[in-house]
Amino acid sequence: MSHNSDQVKEAALFMQEHDRFLVLSHVNPDGDATGSALGVCLMLEKMGKEYIVVNEGETPAKFSFLPRFDLLRNLSEESLDDTFGAVIAVDCADESRMGDVRSLFASGAVLLNIDHHPTNDGFGTVNLIRTDAAATAEILYDVAIAAGVSFDEELALCVYTGLLTDTGGFRYSNTSPRVMEIASKLLHYGVKPGDVAERCLEEITFAHVKILRRALQTLTLSHQNLVASITVRPEDFVQENAAREDAGGLVNYCRNIEGVEVGVSFVESEPGVIKVSMRARDRVDVSAIAKHFGGGGHAKAAGCTMRGNLADVQSKVWQVLGEAVGVKVDE
């Protein structure tokens, strides 16, 4: 798809035609979701628009260096007695990923859906979905240009953060020449790549280390060692005084084991609610598995949230994974 496509222009026009917006990203937001949402806020400011930026749930503190982070409203902790006729959703793979924020939509609200997930179901009034983009932030870069919004250090920092995190520090296979071209341009506005990488990719909390120590004790190899799994239970969070975000990234330890095709983490942050994260090498499209269980994502990185008994959830996921890798869980 052309980077100056009609869909990009339509998205820019959506932002120009309305005056007051609700801006949101997905539940359990990552760097691309947060950077893109705050990037939209900065664009709206430059266009003289009003906005409120919200999420269902807490945004990880490691992204607090981003401009306008202090304006993010957590709807799981505070209520908002208002409704909005114009909504911009970024990085939401499907409508359900918006969570309960949908209660803030006015009757007949129009919604701009900007995303790069192949599992996106086109839930917006206006849909700008580019599955060839490495990150939603890459798409946002094009929208800013189409809207005539000038870049400065703040906007560049938000877009760069989305690119950096969704490409794994420019290490994943989605790191395209254009990603590097955009990142290079953003550095000219004063973005300090070492500082961003330190905050987003390197620095971890001590609580994360303690959760990791517990999780590694649960590491299981199955399906003829093609699948590696790790588990975190509610009591782990309690005993280590850790937050849900302290369990982020654990799935990568599974996927990175030599010979493993799919890594899986089962994080039960509260009883009966299990976040399943999956990372794949080459043979398995984990987005199809996540979609099967009501989630979504990319071919090599996807996830879903499942409810029920942990053992039952694991059994269901392992069974579908077995079909994908061609080996049963107990073989």
C-alpha positions as CSV (number, residue, x, y, z in Angstrom):
1,M,0.0,0.0,0.0
2,S,1.3,3.5,-0.8
3,H,2.5,5.5,2.1
4,N,0.4,8.5,0.7
5,S,-2.7,6.4,0.3
6,D,-6.2,7.6,0.3
7,Q,-6.7,5.9,3.7
8,V,-3.9,8.0,5.2
9,K,-5.4,11.2,3.8
10,E,-8.9,10.1,5.1
11,A,-7.4,9.6,8.6
12,A,-5.8,13.0,8.5
13,L,-9.1,14.5,7.3
14,F,-10.9,12.8,10.3
15,M,-8.6,14.6,12.7
16,Q,-9.1,17.9,10.9
17,E,-12.9,17.7,10.7
18,H,-13.6,17.1,14.4
19,D,-12.8,19.3,17.4
20,R,-13.0,17.1,20.5
21,F,-11.6,13.6,20.7
22,L,-11.4,10.5,22.9
23,V,-7.9,8.9,22.3
24,L,-7.3,5.3,23.4
25,S,-5.1,2.3,22.8
26,H,-5.4,-1.3,23.8
27,V,-5.6,-2.9,27.3
28,N,-2.2,-3.8,28.7
29,P,-0.5,-1.2,26.5
30,D,3.0,-1.6,25.2
31,G,5.5,0.9,23.8
32,D,3.8,1.2,20.4
33,A,0.4,1.6,21.9
34,T,1.5,4.2,24.4
35,G,3.8,6.1,22.0
36,S,1.1,6.1,19.3
37,A,-1.7,7.3,21.6
38,L,0.5,10.1,23.0
39,G,1.7,10.9,19.5
40,V,-1.9,11.4,18.4
41,C,-2.4,13.7,21.4
42,L,0.5,15.9,20.4
43,M,-0.8,16.0,16.8
44,L,-4.2,17.1,18.0
45,E,-2.6,19.8,20.1
46,K,-0.8,21.2,17.1
47,M,-4.1,21.2,15.2
48,G,-5.8,23.2,17.9
49,K,-8.1,20.3,19.0
50,E,-9.3,19.2,22.4
51,Y,-8.8,15.6,23.6
52,I,-8.9,13.2,26.6
53,V,-6.6,10.2,26.5
54,V,-7.7,7.1,28.4
55,N,-7.1,3.4,28.8
56,E,-8.7,0.6,30.7
57,G,-5.9,-0.4,33.1
58,E,-2.5,1.0,34.1
59,T,0.1,2.1,31.6
60,P,3.6,0.8,32.5
61,A,5.6,3.3,34.4
62,K,8.7,2.7,32.2
63,F,7.0,4.9,29.5
64,S,6.6,7.8,31.9
65,F,9.3,9.7,30.1
66,L,7.0,10.2,27.1
67,P,5.4,13.7,26.8
68,R,1.8,13.9,28.0
69,F,2.1,10.6,29.9
70,D,0.6,12.4,33.0
71,L,-2.6,13.0,31.1
72,L,-3.3,9.3,30.6
73,R,-6.5,8.4,32.5
74,N,-6.9,4.9,33.9
75,L,-10.6,3.9,33.7
76,S,-10.1,1.0,36.0
77,E,-9.3,3.4,38.8
78,E,-11.3,6.5,38.0
79,S,-14.6,7.1,36.3
80,L,-15.2,9.6,33.6
81,D,-18.7,11.1,33.4
82,D,-18.5,12.1,29.8
83,T,-19.1,10.8,26.3
84,F,-17.4,11.5,23.0
85,G,-18.6,11.7,19.4
86,A,-15.2,11.4,17.8
87,V,-12.8,8.6,18.9
88,I,-9.3,7.7,17.7
89,A,-8.2,4.1,18.6
90,V,-4.6,3.2,18.0
91,D,-2.9,-0.3,17.9
92,C,-6.1,-2.2,18.8
93,A,-6.0,-5.5,17.0
94,D,-9.8,-5.8,17.3
95,E,-12.7,-4.0,18.9
96,S,-12.5,-6.0,22.2
97,R,-9.0,-4.8,22.8
98,M,-10.4,-1.3,23.6
99,G,-12.0,-2.8,26.8
100,D,-14.6,-0.9,28.7
101,V,-13.5,2.4,27.2
102,R,-16.3,1.8,24.7
103,S,-18.8,3.0,27.4
104,L,-17.5,6.5,26.8
105,F,-18.7,6.5,23.1
106,A,-21.7,8.8,22.4
107,S,-24.6,7.4,20.4
108,G,-23.6,7.5,16.8
109,A,-19.9,8.2,17.6
110,V,-17.5,8.0,14.7
111,L,-14.2,6.1,15.2
112,L,-10.8,6.3,13.5
113,N,-9.1,2.9,13.7
114,I,-5.3,3.1,13.1
115,D,-3.5,-0.2,13.4
116,H,-1.0,-2.7,11.8
117,H,-2.3,-6.0,13.1
118,P,-3.4,-8.6,10.5
119,T,-6.1,-9.7,12.8
120,N,-7.8,-6.3,12.9
121,D,-11.5,-6.7,12.0
122,G,-12.0,-3.1,10.7
123,F,-14.2,-1.9,13.5
124,G,-13.8,1.8,12.8
125,T,-15.9,4.2,10.8
126,V,-12.6,5.1,9.2
127,N,-10.1,2.3,9.0
128,L,-6.4,2.9,8.4
129,I,-4.9,-0.6,8.7
130,R,-1.5,-1.4,7.2
131,T,-0.3,-4.8,8.0
132,D,3.0,-4.1,6.2
133,A,3.9,-1.6,8.8
134,A,6.2,-2.6,11.6
135,A,4.3,-0.6,14.2
136,T,1.3,1.6,14.4
137,A,3.7,4.5,15.0
138,E,5.1,4.0,11.5
139,I,1.5,4.6,10.1
140,L,1.2,7.6,12.5
141,Y,4.3,9.1,10.9
142,D,2.5,9.2,7.5
143,V,-0.7,10.6,9.0
144,A,1.2,13.5,10.6
145,I,2.8,14.3,7.2
146,A,-0.6,14.1,5.4
147,A,-2.2,16.3,8.1
148,G,0.6,18.9,7.7
149,V,1.7,18.5,11.3
150,S,5.2,19.6,12.0
151,F,7.5,17.3,13.9
152,D,9.4,18.4,17.0
153,E,11.4,16.5,19.7
154,E,8.2,15.5,21.6
155,L,6.3,14.0,18.6
156,A,9.5,12.4,17.3
157,L,10.1,10.8,20.6
158,C,6.6,9.2,20.7
159,V,6.9,7.8,17.2
160,Y,10.5,6.6,17.7
161,T,9.4,4.8,20.9
162,G,6.7,2.9,19.0
163,L,9.2,1.9,16.3
164,L,11.9,0.8,18.7
165,T,9.7,-1.3,20.9
166,D,7.6,-3.1,18.2
167,T,10.8,-4.0,16.3
168,G,12.5,-5.3,19.5
169,G,15.2,-2.6,19.3
170,F,15.4,-2.9,15.5
171,R,16.2,-6.7,15.8
172,Y,13.0,-8.4,14.6
173,S,12.2,-9.4,11.0
174,N,9.7,-6.5,10.7
175,T,12.6,-4.0,10.7
176,S,12.4,-2.8,7.2
177,P,14.5,-0.2,5.3
178,R,11.6,2.3,5.8
179,V,11.6,1.8,9.5
180,M,15.3,2.6,9.7
181,E,14.7,5.6,7.3
182,I,12.0,7.0,9.6
183,A,14.0,6.4,12.7
184,S,17.0,8.2,11.2
185,K,14.8,11.2,10.4
186,L,13.4,11.3,13.9
187,L,16.9,11.5,15.4
188,H,17.3,14.9,13.7
189,Y,14.7,16.3,16.0
190,G,16.7,15.5,19.1
191,V,15.6,12.0,20.1
192,K,18.4,10.3,22.1
193,P,18.3,6.6,21.0
194,G,20.5,5.4,23.8
195,D,18.2,6.9,26.5
196,V,15.1,5.5,24.9
197,A,16.5,2.0,24.6
198,E,17.7,2.1,28.2
199,R,14.2,3.1,29.4
200,C,12.2,0.8,27.1
201,L,14.4,-2.3,26.6
202,E,17.2,-2.4,29.2
203,E,16.1,-1.2,32.6
204,I,14.0,-3.6,34.6
205,T,12.6,-3.4,38.1
206,F,13.8,-5.6,40.9
207,A,10.3,-7.0,41.2
208,H,10.7,-8.2,37.6
209,V,13.8,-10.1,38.6
210,K,12.0,-11.7,41.5
211,I,9.1,-12.7,39.3
212,L,11.5,-14.1,36.7
213,R,13.2,-16.2,39.3
214,R,9.9,-17.8,40.3
215,A,8.8,-18.2,36.7
216,L,11.9,-19.9,35.5
217,Q,11.2,-22.7,38.1
218,T,8.0,-23.5,36.2
219,L,9.8,-23.7,32.8
220,T,8.4,-26.7,30.8
221,L,9.4,-28.1,27.5
222,S,6.8,-30.1,25.6
223,H,5.8,-31.2,22.1
224,Q,9.2,-32.9,21.6
225,N,10.9,-29.7,22.9
226,L,9.3,-27.5,20.2
227,V,7.2,-25.6,22.8
228,A,8.5,-23.9,26.0
229,S,6.1,-22.6,28.6
230,I,6.4,-20.5,31.7
231,T,3.8,-19.7,34.4
232,V,3.2,-16.9,36.9
233,R,0.5,-17.3,39.6
234,P,-1.4,-14.7,41.7
235,E,0.6,-15.7,44.8
236,D,3.8,-14.9,43.0
237,F,2.7,-11.3,42.6
238,V,1.6,-11.1,46.2
239,Q,4.7,-12.7,47.7
240,E,7.1,-10.6,45.6
241,N,5.0,-7.4,46.0
242,A,5.0,-7.1,42.2
243,A,2.7,-5.6,39.7
244,R,1.3,-7.2,36.5
245,E,3.8,-5.2,34.4
246,D,6.7,-6.8,36.3
247,A,5.8,-10.0,34.4
248,G,6.3,-8.4,31.0
249,G,8.7,-10.0,28.5
250,L,8.9,-13.4,30.2
251,V,7.7,-15.2,27.1
252,N,11.0,-14.2,25.3
253,Y,13.0,-16.5,27.6
254,C,11.0,-19.4,26.3
255,R,11.1,-18.5,22.7
256,N,14.9,-17.9,22.8
257,I,15.8,-21.4,23.8
258,E,17.7,-23.2,21.1
259,G,15.4,-25.6,19.1
260,V,12.1,-24.1,20.5
261,E,9.6,-23.1,17.9
262,V,7.0,-21.4,20.1
263,G,7.4,-19.8,23.5
264,V,4.4,-19.3,25.8
265,S,3.8,-17.5,29.0
266,F,0.8,-18.0,31.2
267,V,0.4,-15.0,33.6
268,E,-2.4,-15.2,36.0
269,S,-2.3,-11.8,37.7
270,E,-5.7,-12.4,39.4
271,P,-7.4,-15.7,40.1
272,G,-9.1,-17.1,37.0
273,V,-7.8,-14.4,34.5
274,I,-4.8,-15.7,32.5
275,K,-2.9,-13.6,30.0
276,V,-1.4,-15.9,27.4
277,S,1.5,-14.5,25.4
278,M,3.1,-16.4,22.5
279,R,6.3,-15.8,20.4
280,A,7.2,-17.9,17.4
281,R,10.2,-18.5,15.2
282,D,9.3,-19.7,11.7
283,R,6.9,-22.6,11.5
284,V,3.8,-21.4,13.5
285,D,1.5,-18.4,13.0
286,V,0.7,-17.7,16.6
287,S,-1.8,-14.9,15.6
288,A,-4.1,-17.6,14.3
289,I,-3.9,-19.4,17.7
290,A,-4.5,-16.2,19.6
291,K,-7.5,-15.4,17.4
292,H,-8.9,-18.9,18.1
293,F,-9.0,-17.9,21.8
294,G,-10.4,-14.4,21.2
295,G,-7.1,-12.6,21.0
296,G,-4.9,-11.4,18.2
297,G,-1.5,-10.1,17.1
298,H,1.1,-10.9,14.6
299,A,2.4,-14.2,13.1
300,K,5.4,-14.3,15.4
301,A,4.0,-12.4,18.4
302,A,0.4,-12.6,19.6
303,G,-1.6,-13.1,22.8
304,C,-5.0,-13.4,24.3
305,T,-6.7,-13.3,27.7
306,M,-8.5,-16.4,28.9
307,R,-10.7,-17.1,31.9
308,G,-10.9,-20.2,34.0
309,N,-8.8,-22.7,35.7
310,L,-5.1,-22.3,34.9
311,A,-4.6,-26.0,34.2
312,D,-7.6,-26.1,31.8
313,V,-6.3,-23.0,30.0
314,Q,-2.9,-24.5,29.6
315,S,-4.3,-27.8,28.3
316,K,-6.4,-26.0,25.7
317,V,-3.5,-23.8,24.4
318,W,-1.1,-26.8,24.4
319,Q,-3.6,-28.8,22.4
320,V,-4.0,-26.2,19.7
321,L,-0.2,-25.6,19.7
322,G,0.2,-29.4,19.1
323,E,-1.9,-29.1,16.0
324,A,0.2,-26.2,14.8
325,V,3.6,-27.9,15.3
326,G,2.3,-31.3,14.3
327,V,3.3,-32.9,17.6
328,K,1.0,-33.7,20.6
329,V,1.8,-32.2,24.0
330,D,2.9,-35.5,25.5
331,E,5.0,-36.7,22.7
